[in-house]
Amino acid sequence: MAEADPAMDEFATRLFEMARAGRTAELVDYVEAGVPPNLSDDGGDTLLMLAAYHGHADTVRALAARGADPERPNDEGRRPLSGAVLKREPDVVRALLDAGADPRAGSPSAVDTARMFGSTEFLAWFDEAAPPPA
């Protein structure tokens, strides 16, 4: 087993902090230079997940536009949309829906989370995102 490279660990830590802080322009520069848009930390939280959870809709949009998967769950099965609903971040919820996030996916799903916390605005948005009848 190869040993971890401390410089790479430190670099990744800085990228995750950029996502948490909503430092969109810096983060986009790195992604455009070759950092994987779905880079994840040791808990499976991607850059997009961290940006979403910390309320940075612009960062979410920028990452999604560069290939970050709005549906990718972390190691606990949580998805960015459910986290944004939990944190009551309407701009992030809208950004994730626009990026194709499925409000019914995951456990708990964003729909389940919205019901649990009585977030009727989000539930109305999720009805808009419902697939067409078969």
TORVEXDREN-221501 format. One record per atom (N, C-alpha, C, CB): atom name; y negated, z, x negated. Coordinates in steps of 0.001 Angstrom, whole numbers, padded with zeros to 6 digits, always signed. Glycine has a CB too. Example, Ala and Ser with C-alpha at 12.3 -4.5 7.8 and 13.67 -1.06 7.14 Angstrom:
2
+--------+---------+---------+---------+
! marmar !       v !       w !       u !
+--------+---------+---------+---------+
!      N ! +005690 ! +007800 ! -013190 !
!     CA ! +004500 ! +007800 ! -012300 !
!      C ! +003300 ! +007800 ! -013200 !
!     CB ! +004473 ! +009046 ! -011308 !
!      N ! +002250 ! +007080 ! -012850 !
!     CA ! +001060 ! +007140 ! -013670 !
!      C ! -000030 ! +007870 ! -012900 !
!     CB ! +000598 ! +005725 ! -014084 !
+--------+---------+---------+---------+
# end
This chain:
134
+--------+---------+---------+---------+
! marmar !       v !       w !       u !
+--------+---------+---------+---------+
!      N ! +001176 ! +000000 ! -000840 !
!     CA ! +000000 ! +000000 ! +000000 !
!      C ! -001238 ! +000000 ! -000884 !
!     CB ! +000001 ! +001212 ! +000955 !
!      N ! -002174 ! -000891 ! -000602 !
!     CA ! -003392 ! -000996 ! -001399 !
!      C ! -004341 ! +000156 ! -001064 !
!     CB ! -004084 ! -002356 ! -001157 !
!      N ! -005048 ! +000598 ! -002076 !
!     CA ! -006031 ! +001660 ! -001867 !
!      C ! -007283 ! +001064 ! -001232 !
!     CB ! -006378 ! +002375 ! -003207 !
!      N ! -007962 ! +001882 ! -000451 !
!     CA ! -009196 ! +001445 ! +000184 !
!      C ! -010274 ! +001247 ! -000874 !
!     CB ! -009657 ! +002465 ! +001248 !
!      N ! -011103 ! +000266 ! -000648 !
!     CA ! -012225 ! -000016 ! -001535 !
!      C ! -013431 ! +000772 ! -001026 !
!     CB ! -012535 ! -001559 ! -001601 !
!      N ! -013903 ! +001780 ! -001769 !
!     CA ! -015023 ! +002600 ! -001302 !
!      C ! -016268 ! +001782 ! -000977 !
!     CB ! -015364 ! +003635 ! -002342 !
!      N ! -016532 ! +000737 ! -001740 !
!     CA ! -017714 ! -000085 ! -001465 !
!      C ! -017577 ! -000809 ! -000128 !
!     CB ! -017935 ! -001104 ! -002596 !
!      N ! -016371 ! -001296 ! +000173 !
!     CA ! -016150 ! -001974 ! +001460 !
!      C ! -016230 ! -000987 ! +002618 !
!     CB ! -014784 ! -002683 ! +001469 !
!      N ! -015698 ! +000200 ! +002418 !
!     CA ! -015786 ! +001240 ! +003456 !
!      C ! -017243 ! +001580 ! +003748 !
!     CB ! -015019 ! +002514 ! +003021 !
!      N ! -018039 ! +001700 ! +002697 !
!     CA ! -019452 ! +002037 ! +002866 !
!      C ! -020184 ! +000900 ! +003576 !
!     CB ! -020110 ! +002331 ! +001497 !
!      N ! -019858 ! -000332 ! +003226 !
!     CA ! -020467 ! -001497 ! +003867 !
!      C ! -020124 ! -001529 ! +005356 !
!     CB ! -020000 ! -002798 ! +003183 !
!      N ! -018863 ! -001321 ! +005681 !
!     CA ! -018439 ! -001315 ! +007088 !
!      C ! -019140 ! -000198 ! +007852 !
!     CB ! -016905 ! -001154 ! +007195 !
!      N ! -019256 ! +000967 ! +007234 !
!     CA ! -019944 ! +002093 ! +007870 !
!      C ! -021390 ! +001713 ! +008197 !
!     CB ! -019907 ! +003343 ! +006954 !
!      N ! -022041 ! +001014 ! +007275 !
!     CA ! -023427 ! +000581 ! +007529 !
!      C ! -023487 ! -000400 ! +008703 !
!     CB ! -024032 ! -000075 ! +006262 !
!      N ! -022516 ! -001303 ! +008792 !
!     CA ! -022486 ! -002249 ! +009908 !
!      C ! -022316 ! -001524 ! +011242 !
!     CB ! -021354 ! -003265 ! +009713 !
!      N ! -021422 ! -000548 ! +011279 !
!     CA ! -021219 ! +000205 ! +012516 !
!      C ! -022474 ! +000984 ! +012896 !
!     CB ! -020031 ! +001162 ! +012370 !
!      N ! -023174 ! +001514 ! +011905 !
!     CA ! -024432 ! +002218 ! +012182 !
!      C ! -025493 ! +001258 ! +012717 !
!     CB ! -024948 ! +002916 ! +010912 !
!      N ! -025532 ! +000036 ! +012199 !
!     CA ! -026462 ! -000974 ! +012720 !
!      C ! -026186 ! -001234 ! +014195 !
!     CB ! -026350 ! -002290 ! +011915 !
!      N ! -024910 ! -001330 ! +014556 !
!     CA ! -024547 ! -001559 ! +015957 !
!      C ! -024977 ! -000377 ! +016813 !
!     CB ! -023029 ! -001795 ! +016096 !
!      N ! -024707 ! +000842 ! +016342 !
!     CA ! -025094 ! +002040 ! +017102 !
!      C ! -026605 ! +002136 ! +017280 !
!     CB ! -024580 ! +003298 ! +016403 !
!      N ! -027346 ! +001711 ! +016271 !
!     CA ! -028802 ! +001828 ! +016290 !
!      C ! -029492 ! +000628 ! +016937 !
!     CB ! -029314 ! +002001 ! +014886 !
!      N ! -028730 ! -000418 ! +017260 !
!     CA ! -029325 ! -001601 ! +017875 !
!      C ! -030156 ! -002424 ! +016910 !
!     CB ! -030174 ! -001195 ! +019034 !
!      N ! -029760 ! -002443 ! +015664 !
!     CA ! -030467 ! -003229 ! +014654 !
!      C ! -029928 ! -004666 ! +014687 !
!     CB ! -030298 ! -002596 ! +013224 !
!      N ! -030294 ! -005346 ! +015759 !
!     CA ! -029731 ! -006637 ! +016103 !
!      C ! -029921 ! -007683 ! +015017 !
!     CB ! -030336 ! -007124 ! +017372 !
!      N ! -031140 ! -007877 ! +014557 !
!     CA ! -031419 ! -008948 ! +013598 !
!      C ! -030596 ! -008778 ! +012326 !
!     CB ! -032911 ! -008983 ! +013255 !
!      N ! -030534 ! -007565 ! +011806 !
!     CA ! -029751 ! -007319 ! +010589 !
!      C ! -028267 ! -007593 ! +010823 !
!     CB ! -029948 ! -005872 ! +010108 !
!      N ! -027767 ! -007089 ! +011928 !
!     CA ! -026350 ! -007246 ! +012233 !
!      C ! -025992 ! -008724 ! +012424 !
!     CB ! -025982 ! -006441 ! +013492 !
!      N ! -026838 ! -009445 ! +013130 !
!     CA ! -026610 ! -010878 ! +013348 !
!      C ! -026595 ! -011621 ! +012019 !
!     CB ! -027692 ! -011468 ! +014276 !
!      N ! -027491 ! -011264 ! +011113 !
!     CA ! -027490 ! -011906 ! +009795 !
!      C ! -026129 ! -011745 ! +009115 !
!     CB ! -028602 ! -011313 ! +008906 !
!      N ! -025568 ! -010561 ! +009192 !
!     CA ! -024255 ! -010330 ! +008566 !
!      C ! -023147 ! -011108 ! +009275 !
!     CB ! -023921 ! -008832 ! +008571 !
!      N ! -023179 ! -011114 ! +010598 !
!     CA ! -022152 ! -011855 ! +011342 !
!      C ! -022262 ! -013348 ! +011031 !
!     CB ! -022291 ! -011608 ! +012873 !
!      N ! -023475 ! -013857 ! +010984 !
!     CA ! -023652 ! -015268 ! +010679 !
!      C ! -023263 ! -015599 ! +009234 !
!     CB ! -025091 ! -015672 ! +010932 !
!      N ! -023274 ! -014577 ! +008380 !
!     CA ! -022866 ! -014776 ! +006987 !
!      C ! -021359 ! -014612 ! +006792 !
!     CB ! -023604 ! -013801 ! +006087 !
!      N ! -020638 ! -014226 ! +007864 !
!     CA ! -019188 ! -014167 ! +007762 !
!      C ! -018511 ! -012874 ! +008163 !
!     CB ! -018822 ! -014453 ! +006418 !
!      N ! -019262 ! -011839 ! +008496 !
!     CA ! -018629 ! -010617 ! +008998 !
!      C ! -017979 ! -010952 ! +010342 !
!     CB ! -019678 ! -009436 ! +009143 !
!      N ! -016735 ! -010572 ! +010537 !
!     CA ! -016068 ! -010872 ! +011813 !
!      C ! -016808 ! -010216 ! +012986 !
!     CB ! -014597 ! -010393 ! +011779 !
!      N ! -017110 ! -010983 ! +014045 !
!     CA ! -017835 ! -010411 ! +015177 !
!      C ! -017044 ! -009324 ! +015905 !
!     CB ! -018200 ! -011504 ! +016150 !
!      N ! -015716 ! -009313 ! +015725 !
!     CA ! -014881 ! -008288 ! +016358 !
!      C ! -014435 ! -007209 ! +015376 !
!     CB ! -013663 ! -008932 ! +016990 !
!      N ! -015192 ! -007040 ! +014300 !
!     CA ! -014899 ! -005977 ! +013348 !
!      C ! -014818 ! -004652 ! +014094 !
!     CB ! -015974 ! -005917 ! +012228 !
!      N ! -013771 ! -003867 ! +013788 !
!     CA ! -013620 ! -002585 ! +014477 !
!      C ! -013433 ! -001453 ! +013483 !
!     CB ! -012438 ! -002632 ! +015447 !
!      N ! -013793 ! -000253 ! +013930 !
!     CA ! -013651 ! +000932 ! +013094 !
!      C ! -012238 ! +001496 ! +013225 !
!     CB ! -014699 ! +001999 ! +013477 !
!      N ! -012008 ! +002650 ! +012633 !
!     CA ! -010655 ! +003206 ! +012625 !
!      C ! -010186 ! +003684 ! +013996 !
!     CB ! -010586 ! +004346 ! +011653 !
!      N ! -011064 ! +003690 ! +014988 !
!     CA ! -010682 ! +004018 ! +016360 !
!      C ! -010598 ! +002787 ! +017245 !
!     CB ! -011664 ! +005000 ! +016951 !
!      N ! -010785 ! +001616 ! +016639 !
!     CA ! -010722 ! +000385 ! +017406 !
!      C ! -012014 ! +000005 ! +018096 !
!     CB ! -009662 ! +000494 ! +018409 !
!      N ! -013083 ! +000772 ! +017882 !
!     CA ! -014372 ! +000423 ! +018485 !
!      C ! -014991 ! -000730 ! +017706 !
!     CB ! -015333 ! +001651 ! +018509 !
!      N ! -015268 ! -001820 ! +018413 !
!     CA ! -015895 ! -002980 ! +017780 !
!      C ! -017401 ! -002767 ! +017683 !
!     CB ! -015581 ! -004274 ! +018571 !
!      N ! -018035 ! -003659 ! +016951 !
!     CA ! -019495 ! -003638 ! +016864 !
!      C ! -020104 ! -003734 ! +018260 !
!     CB ! -020008 ! -004794 ! +015971 !
!      N ! -019542 ! -004616 ! +019101 !
!     CA ! -020042 ! -004775 ! +020466 !
!      C ! -019846 ! -003496 ! +021275 !
!     CB ! -019340 ! -005949 ! +021159 !
!      N ! -018694 ! -002865 ! +021147 !
!     CA ! -018424 ! -001610 ! +021857 !
!      C ! -019452 ! -000553 ! +021474 !
!     CB ! -016997 ! -001104 ! +021548 !
!      N ! -019721 ! -000417 ! +020187 !
!     CA ! -020674 ! +000593 ! +019733 !
!      C ! -022084 ! +000282 ! +020225 !
!     CB ! -020659 ! +000690 ! +018206 !
!      N ! -022476 ! -000977 ! +020184 !
!     CA ! -023796 ! -001358 ! +020687 !
!      C ! -023900 ! -001082 ! +022184 !
!     CB ! -024076 ! -002843 ! +020398 !
!      N ! -022846 ! -001410 ! +022929 !
!     CA ! -022843 ! -001192 ! +024373 !
!      C ! -022926 ! +000296 ! +024706 !
!     CB ! -021586 ! -001803 ! +025000 !
!      N ! -022111 ! +001086 ! +024051 !
!     CA ! -022057 ! +002517 ! +024331 !
!      C ! -023385 ! +003207 ! +024024 !
!     CB ! -020938 ! +003164 ! +023527 !
!      N ! -024120 ! +002654 ! +023069 !
!     CA ! -025399 ! +003255 ! +022683 !
!      C ! -026595 ! +002583 ! +023336 !
!     CB ! -025556 ! +003203 ! +021189 !
!      N ! -026338 ! +001702 ! +024305 !
!     CA ! -027405 ! +001181 ! +025154 !
!      C ! -028221 ! +000033 ! +024602 !
!     CB ! -028305 ! +002254 ! +025467 !
!      N ! -027640 ! -000780 ! +023743 !
!     CA ! -028392 ! -001869 ! +023113 !
!      C ! -027983 ! -003228 ! +023679 !
!     CB ! -028182 ! -001852 ! +021593 !
!      N ! -028579 ! -003583 ! +024807 !
!     CA ! -028232 ! -004825 ! +025496 !
!      C ! -028506 ! -006058 ! +024642 !
!     CB ! -029001 ! -004926 ! +026797 !
!      N ! -029613 ! -006071 ! +023909 !
!     CA ! -029916 ! -007240 ! +023079 !
!      C ! -028852 ! -007436 ! +022003 !
!     CB ! -031302 ! -007092 ! +022430 !
!      N ! -028383 ! -006347 ! +021427 !
!     CA ! -027344 ! -006432 ! +020405 !
!      C ! -026040 ! -006924 ! +021027 !
!     CB ! -027134 ! -005062 ! +019722 !
!      N ! -025725 ! -006428 ! +022213 !
!     CA ! -024525 ! -006887 ! +022929 !
!      C ! -024607 ! -008392 ! +023163 !
!     CB ! -024364 ! -006137 ! +024283 !
!      N ! -025747 ! -008852 ! +023666 !
!     CA ! -025903 ! -010288 ! +023927 !
!      C ! -025746 ! -011110 ! +022648 !
!     CB ! -027273 ! -010568 ! +024560 !
!      N ! -026391 ! -010655 ! +021584 !
!     CA ! -026342 ! -011394 ! +020321 !
!      C ! -024925 ! -011452 ! +019757 !
!     CB ! -027280 ! -010755 ! +019300 !
!      N ! -024207 ! -010342 ! +019816 !
!     CA ! -022836 ! -010320 ! +019311 !
!      C ! -021922 ! -011191 ! +020166 !
!     CB ! -022306 ! -008885 ! +019269 !
!      N ! -022067 ! -011103 ! +021484 !
!     CA ! -021240 ! -011917 ! +022382 !
!      C ! -021511 ! -013405 ! +022143 !
!     CB ! -021517 ! -011548 ! +023867 !
!      N ! -022761 ! -013758 ! +021906 !
!     CA ! -023110 ! -015155 ! +021649 !
!      C ! -022493 ! -015666 ! +020349 !
!     CB ! -024625 ! -015316 ! +021600 !
!      N ! -022098 ! -014741 ! +019492 !
!     CA ! -021514 ! -015107 ! +018200 !
!      C ! -020008 ! -014833 ! +018141 !
!     CB ! -022214 ! -014349 ! +017084 !
!      N ! -019396 ! -014697 ! +019317 !
!     CA ! -017948 ! -014616 ! +019382 !
!      C ! -017337 ! -013243 ! +019574 !
!     CB ! -017413 ! -015174 ! +018186 !
!      N ! -018160 ! -012203 ! +019690 !
!     CA ! -017597 ! -010869 ! +019944 !
!      C ! -016981 ! -010852 ! +021344 !
!     CB ! -018696 ! -009751 ! +019804 !
!      N ! -015801 ! -010284 ! +021453 !
!     CA ! -015031 ! -010274 ! +022697 !
!      C ! -015465 ! -009094 ! +023571 !
!     CB ! -013508 ! -010200 ! +022399 !
!      N ! -016096 ! -009364 ! +024735 !
!     CA ! -016526 ! -008272 ! +025605 !
!      C ! -015369 ! -007555 ! +026299 !
!     CB ! -017474 ! -008800 ! +026639 !
!      N ! -014169 ! -008099 ! +026163 !
!     CA ! -012987 ! -007520 ! +026797 !
!      C ! -012118 ! -006716 ! +025844 !
!     CB ! -012167 ! -008602 ! +027411 !
!      N ! -012450 ! -006698 ! +024592 !
!     CA ! -011569 ! -006056 ! +023607 !
!      C ! -011609 ! -004531 ! +023752 !
!     CB ! -011976 ! -006463 ! +022172 !
!      N ! -010467 ! -003935 ! +024052 !
!     CA ! -010422 ! -002470 ! +024199 !
!      C ! -010330 ! -001795 ! +022833 !
!     CB ! -009222 ! -002048 ! +025080 !
!      N ! -010722 ! -000520 ! +022819 !
!     CA ! -010515 ! +000270 ! +021596 !
!      C ! -009087 ! +000807 ! +021606 !
!     CB ! -011556 ! +001447 ! +021488 !
!      N ! -008766 ! +001643 ! +020640 !
!     CA ! -007394 ! +002146 ! +020517 !
!      C ! -006977 ! +003040 ! +021682 !
!     CB ! -007245 ! +002910 ! +019226 !
!      N ! -007936 ! +003544 ! +022445 !
!     CA ! -007628 ! +004367 ! +023622 !
!      C ! -007589 ! +003542 ! +024902 !
!     CB ! -008654 ! +005482 ! +023766 !
!      N ! -007761 ! +002225 ! +024769 !
!     CA ! -007717 ! +001338 ! +025928 !
!      C ! -009034 ! +001213 ! +026666 !
!     CB ! -006683 ! +001809 ! +026871 !
!      N ! -010084 ! +001815 ! +026159 !
!     CA ! -011393 ! +001726 ! +026817 !
!      C ! -012064 ! +000414 ! +026455 !
!     CB ! -012296 ! +002917 ! +026420 !
!      N ! -012792 ! -000122 ! +027420 !
!     CA ! -013494 ! -001389 ! +027228 !
!      C ! -015004 ! -001160 ! +027259 !
!     CB ! -013080 ! -002414 ! +028310 !
!      N ! -015757 ! -002060 ! +026650 !
!     CA ! -017211 ! -001877 ! +026598 !
!      C ! -017868 ! -001714 ! +027963 !
!     CB ! -017833 ! -003036 ! +025899 !
!      N ! -017429 ! -002478 ! +028954 !
!     CA ! -018066 ! -002415 ! +030271 !
!      C ! -017887 ! -001052 ! +030909 !
!     CB ! -017503 ! -003491 ! +031188 !
!      N ! -016708 ! -000496 ! +030827 !
!     CA ! -016473 ! +000833 ! +031386 !
!      C ! -017366 ! +001870 ! +030695 !
!     CB ! -014983 ! +001224 ! +031242 !
!      N ! -017519 ! +001749 ! +029372 !
!     CA ! -018383 ! +002661 ! +028633 !
!      C ! -019836 ! +002536 ! +029040 !
!     CB ! -018251 ! +002416 ! +027159 !
!      N ! -020300 ! +001308 ! +029271 !
!     CA ! -021686 ! +001095 ! +029690 !
!      C ! -021935 ! +001673 ! +031078 !
!     CB ! -022026 ! -000399 ! +029675 !
!      N ! -020936 ! +001575 ! +031957 !
!     CA ! -021053 ! +002176 ! +033294 !
!      C ! -021107 ! +003696 ! +033164 !
!     CB ! -019861 ! +001747 ! +034209 !
!      N ! -020220 ! +004253 ! +032365 !
!     CA ! -020199 ! +005698 ! +032143 !
!      C ! -021552 ! +006196 ! +031642 !
!     CB ! -019098 ! +006068 ! +031141 !
!      N ! -022158 ! +005466 ! +030714 !
!     CA ! -023441 ! +005861 ! +030139 !
!      C ! -024626 ! +005469 ! +031023 !
!     CB ! -023602 ! +005240 ! +028769 !
!      N ! -024348 ! +004785 ! +032138 !
!     CA ! -025385 ! +004346 ! +033084 !
!      C ! -026452 ! +003495 ! +032396 !
!     CB ! -026043 ! +005562 ! +033751 !
!      N ! -025969 ! +002412 ! +031807 !
!     CA ! -026813 ! +001470 ! +031063 !
!      C ! -026847 ! +000121 ! +031789 !
!     CB ! -026290 ! +001291 ! +029604 !
!      N ! -027740 ! -000026 ! +032794 !
!     CA ! -027724 ! -001259 ! +033591 !
!      C ! -027972 ! -002535 ! +032794 !
!     CB ! -028746 ! -001162 ! +034666 !
!      N ! -028847 ! -002509 ! +031797 !
!     CA ! -029094 ! -003719 ! +031019 !
!      C ! -027851 ! -004123 ! +030230 !
!     CB ! -030280 ! -003512 ! +030068 !
!      N ! -027113 ! -003141 ! +029739 !
!     CA ! -025887 ! -003423 ! +028997 !
!      C ! -024803 ! -003914 ! +029955 !
!     CB ! -025408 ! -002166 ! +028231 !
!      N ! -024698 ! -003290 ! +031112 !
!     CA ! -023714 ! -003735 ! +032108 !
!      C ! -023961 ! -005200 ! +032446 !
!     CB ! -023784 ! -002858 ! +033397 !
!      N ! -025211 ! -005546 ! +032700 !
!     CA ! -025545 ! -006938 ! +033047 !
!      C ! -025220 ! -007874 ! +031877 !
!     CB ! -027048 ! -007060 ! +033431 !
!      N ! -025550 ! -007466 ! +030662 !
!     CA ! -025260 ! -008295 ! +029490 !
!      C ! -023761 ! -008539 ! +029347 !
!     CB ! -025809 ! -007634 ! +028218 !
!      N ! -022964 ! -007508 ! +029575 !
!     CA ! -021510 ! -007650 ! +029459 !
!      C ! -020947 ! -008531 ! +030574 !
!     CB ! -020836 ! -006271 ! +029490 !
!      N ! -021445 ! -008362 ! +031791 !
!     CA ! -021006 ! -009234 ! +032882 !
!      C ! -021355 ! -010689 ! +032574 !
!     CB ! -021649 ! -008799 ! +034219 !
!      N ! -022582 ! -010901 ! +032077 !
!     CA ! -023001 ! -012261 ! +031722 !
!      C ! -022123 ! -012854 ! +030621 !
!     CB ! -024463 ! -012263 ! +031277 !
!      N ! -021577 ! -011987 ! +029758 !
!     CA ! -020715 ! -012430 ! +028656 !
!      C ! -019266 ! -012628 ! +029100 !
!     CB ! -020767 ! -011422 ! +027515 !
!      N ! -018974 ! -012324 ! +030365 !
!     CA ! -017635 ! -012566 ! +030883 !
!      C ! -016740 ! -011346 ! +030995 !
!     CB ! -016974 ! -013546 ! +030040 !
!      N ! -017293 ! -010148 ! +030821 !
!     CA ! -016469 ! -008943 ! +030952 !
!      C ! -015945 ! -008817 ! +032381 !
!     CB ! -017278 ! -007679 ! +030562 !
!      N ! -014700 ! -008420 ! +032491 !
!     CA ! -014033 ! -008263 ! +033783 !
!      C ! -014143 ! -006815 ! +034238 !
!     CB ! -012546 ! -008697 ! +033698 !
!      N ! -014864 ! -006560 ! +035326 !
!     CA ! -015053 ! -005173 ! +035778 !
!      C ! -013772 ! -004503 ! +036273 !
!     CB ! -016076 ! -005140 ! +036877 !
!      N ! -012724 ! -005295 ! +036499 !
!     CA ! -011471 ! -004729 ! +037001 !
!      C ! -010426 ! -004512 ! +035907 !
!     CB ! -010900 ! -005630 ! +038064 !
!      N ! -010743 ! -004893 ! +034692 !
!     CA ! -009790 ! -004776 ! +033581 !
!      C ! -009883 ! -003396 ! +032938 !
!     CB ! -010047 ! -005874 ! +032525 !
!      N ! -008764 ! -002961 ! +032393 !
!     CA ! -008730 ! -001709 ! +031647 !
!      C ! -008399 ! -000518 ! +032522 !
!     CB ! -010046 ! -001479 ! +030969 !
!      N ! -008211 ! +000597 ! +031862 !
!     CA ! -007875 ! +001825 ! +032565 !
!      C ! -008528 ! +003010 ! +031851 !
!     CB ! -006334 ! +002011 ! +032651 !
!      N ! -009547 ! +003592 ! +032424 !
!     CA ! -010096 ! +003198 ! +033720 !
!      C ! -010933 ! +001928 ! +033592 !
!     CB ! -010945 ! +004335 ! +034310 !
!      N ! -010938 ! +001154 ! +034645 !
!     CA ! -011759 ! -000051 ! +034672 !
!      C ! -013214 ! +000348 ! +034922 !
!     CB ! -011258 ! -001047 ! +035764 !
!      N ! -014103 ! -000612 ! +034780 !
!     CA ! -015508 ! -000354 ! +035080 !
!      C ! -015684 ! -000045 ! +036572 !
!     CB ! -016381 ! -001565 ! +034670 !
!      N ! -014897 ! -000707 ! +037414 !
!     CA ! -014938 ! -000421 ! +038855 !
!      C ! -014519 ! +001026 ! +039101 !
!     CB ! -014012 ! -001399 ! +039645 !
!      N ! -013410 ! +001445 ! +038481 !
!     CA ! -012949 ! +002826 ! +038642 !
!      C ! -014018 ! +003816 ! +038179 !
!     CB ! -011645 ! +003051 ! +037857 !
!      N ! -014633 ! +003520 ! +037049 !
!     CA ! -015663 ! +004405 ! +036496 !
!      C ! -016867 ! +004470 ! +037429 !
!     CB ! -016100 ! +003924 ! +035095 !
!      N ! -017291 ! +003328 ! +037948 !
!     CA ! -018432 ! +003300 ! +038873 !
!      C ! -018124 ! +004087 ! +040147 !
!     CB ! -018801 ! +001846 ! +039228 !
!      N ! -016920 ! +003940 ! +040666 !
!     CA ! -016539 ! +004710 ! +041860 !
!      C ! -016535 ! +006206 ! +041572 !
!     CB ! -015155 ! +004271 ! +042364 !
!      N ! -015974 ! +006567 ! +040416 !
!     CA ! -015869 ! +007970 ! +040049 !
!      C ! -017248 ! +008637 ! +039979 !
!     CB ! -015149 ! +008106 ! +038710 !
!      N ! -018259 ! +007890 ! +039521 !
!     CA ! -019587 ! +008465 ! +039340 !
!      C ! -020578 ! +008032 ! +040419 !
!     CB ! -020120 ! +008086 ! +037988 !
!      N ! -020100 ! +007374 ! +041461 !
!     CA ! -020964 ! +006984 ! +042570 !
!      C ! -022041 ! +005987 ! +042180 !
!     CB ! -021605 ! +008194 ! +043153 !
!      N ! -021735 ! +005101 ! +041265 !
!     CA ! -022701 ! +004105 ! +040797 !
!      C ! -022661 ! +002874 ! +041706 !
!     CB ! -022408 ! +003705 ! +039324 !
!      N ! -023309 ! +003002 ! +042864 !
!     CA ! -023239 ! +001948 ! +043872 !
!      C ! -023885 ! +000644 ! +043409 !
!     CB ! -023900 ! +002415 ! +045146 !
!      N ! -024937 ! +000723 ! +042578 !
!     CA ! -025571 ! -000492 ! +042074 !
!      C ! -024560 ! -001312 ! +041265 !
!     CB ! -026809 ! -000143 ! +041206 !
!      N ! -023822 ! -000636 ! +040411 !
!     CA ! -022833 ! -001340 ! +039601 !
!      C ! -021722 ! -001898 ! +040478 !
!     CB ! -022248 ! -000408 ! +038532 !
!      N ! -021288 ! -001149 ! +041469 !
!     CA ! -020237 ! -001646 ! +042361 !
!      C ! -020686 ! -002924 ! +043070 !
!     CB ! -019856 ! -000571 ! +043399 !
!      N ! -021950 ! -002978 ! +043464 !
!     CA ! -022481 ! -004198 ! +044088 !
!      C ! -022463 ! -005357 ! +043097 !
!     CB ! -023919 ! -003964 ! +044607 !
!      N ! -022828 ! -005088 ! +041859 !
!     CA ! -022781 ! -006141 ! +040839 !
!      C ! -021351 ! -006618 ! +040628 !
!     CB ! -023374 ! -005638 ! +039509 !
!      N ! -020404 ! -005706 ! +040664 !
!     CA ! -019003 ! -006069 ! +040418 !
!      C ! -018483 ! -006922 ! +041557 !
!     CB ! -018125 ! -004810 ! +040247 !
!      N ! -018955 ! -006692 ! +042776 !
!     CA ! -018560 ! -007562 ! +043885 !
!      C ! -019067 ! -008970 ! +043657 !
!     CB ! -019086 ! -007020 ! +045220 !
!      N ! -020274 ! -009101 ! +043049 !
!     CA ! -020813 ! -010420 ! +042712 !
!      C ! -019904 ! -011117 ! +041701 !
!     CB ! -022251 ! -010296 ! +042151 !
!      N ! -019279 ! -010312 ! +040812 !
!     CA ! -018441 ! -010861 ! +039747 !
!      C ! -017010 ! -011084 ! +040197 !
!     CB ! -018456 ! -009945 ! +038549 !
!      N ! -016736 ! -010826 ! +041472 !
!     CA ! -015358 ! -010960 ! +041972 !
!      C ! -014897 ! -012414 ! +041862 !
!     CB ! -015257 ! -010472 ! +043447 !
!      N ! -013643 ! -012597 ! +041528 !
!     CA ! -013124 ! -013978 ! +041472 !
!      C ! -013130 ! -014578 ! +042877 !
!     CB ! -011677 ! -014014 ! +040867 !
!      N ! -013275 ! -015897 ! +042976 !
!     CA ! -013269 ! -016531 ! +044292 !
!      C ! -011904 ! -016346 ! +044963 !
!     CB ! -013613 ! -018036 ! +044171 !
!      N ! -011896 ! -016285 ! +046301 !
!     CA ! -010616 ! -016119 ! +047005 !
!      C ! -009675 ! -017293 ! +046704 !
!     CB ! -010850 ! -016001 ! +048535 !
!      N ! -008401 ! -016990 ! +046651 !
!     CA ! -007402 ! -018041 ! +046339 !
!      C ! -007120 ! -018907 ! +047530 !
!     CB ! -006101 ! -017425 ! +045848 !
+--------+---------+---------+---------+
# end
